């Protein structure tokens, strides 16, 4: 499995996102993903599936040390005491003594970032996570988090797909040695997989449109993709993206789609006006 080096972490470049997956379906998909070669699994307290993810890992013969497991602390739990309690609860549900990456799931302007980052570092110092990071942090907040943290951050997990320009975040992550982890990497509906730039590359390479888009992600420096799927047959397809390469022209044609600037995950607690936008200085 290809990996991205990020401030001491080696993060498998393709992972299984588990949002919306629950119960036995989730456990079975996690075990099957590991069976077909995945070594990166992503969950979160808010997904309400950590116990199912843990069961899927336990049911697999793949050694725990070979698996890169991420979980996250929800934005309502960022006060230091709540943060540590949330992380401990996640490990209890997973049935594990540590995760490989613990993330702040979303920033929360009502809770001072300094205390949250200190709590994040304490979890690492206690050995409950090997690496730490953030999610959904625009560049201004990312810079603050980097400055506040004693340990280097390994990842910023953000929405990223060919319909959303994340150039500013990507540049900031690379400058700090941080991996940019793409969630919703295939967008959702909306015709992305029918775009001529995607179909043309798929036709030339004999690959599916989904494989082309995932390859577009991992062919960028320091980018990891964590597509979610409910179909076992799709797992092997999504992982089979390392035996071909897109041409420079194909990469540029797909990247040109980011001009659409469509964001899927916008909530009342999102950064909103704080998001990085193309053309900002």
C-alpha positions, 0 to 999 in steps of 0.5 A: 500500500502506498503511503504519505509521510506526514511529520512522522506518520506514514499514512496509507494513501487510500483508506475506508471512510465509514460515515453512515456505516453501522452495525454488522454492515460496517463490521463486515465492510471493514473486515472485507476492506482489510482482506482486499488490501486496505490498511487505513480505516477512518471513523469518528465518535459522531459516526456512532460506529466505533464499536462496529469498526473495532469488531471489524478489525478484530475479525480480521487476521491483519495484525493491528500494527499493520492498520492505520486507524483514525478517529475524531472528537466532535466539536461539542467536546473540545473543552479539555476535560470533555476532549479527554473523556471523548477520546477515552470513550472512543478507545473503549468502544473500539476495544483498543488501547490506542488509535494511530491518528486522533483528530479534532473533527471540526473547529469550535469558535466558542471553545478556545483552541489553545485548551483543545490543542493542549488536550490533544497533545496530552492524549498523545503523551498518554499513548492513546494515539500515535499521531494527532491532527485536525479536520475541517480547519481552514488555513488561518485556523490551521496556522494557529493549531500548528503554533499552539501544538507541542507535537507536529500535526500529521493531518488536516482532513477536509472535504476535497474533490474535483468540484472544490478548490482546496489549493490554499489548504493543500499548500499550507499543509505541504509547507508544514509537512502535514497530509491533506486527507480528502473526504467525499473524494468522489463528490456525491452525485452531481455528474462528476463521474460523467465529466468529459475530463474524467471519462476521457482518462478512464477510456484511455486507461481502461479504468472506471471514472471513480478510479480516475478521480481517486488517482487524481487525489493520490497523484497530488503531493501529500494527499490521502483519499478516504472514499466511503462505500456500502458495496464490498465489490467497490472496495477492491476497485477503489484500492486498485489505483496504484498501477496507472498514472494520469498524464499531466494534461489529464490532471490539469483537465480534472483540476480545472473542474475545481472552478465550480467550487461546490461544497457539500458539507456545510453546517451551522457550526462550519467555519462559513465565512472563514473557509478559504476561497480561490482568489483570496489573499 
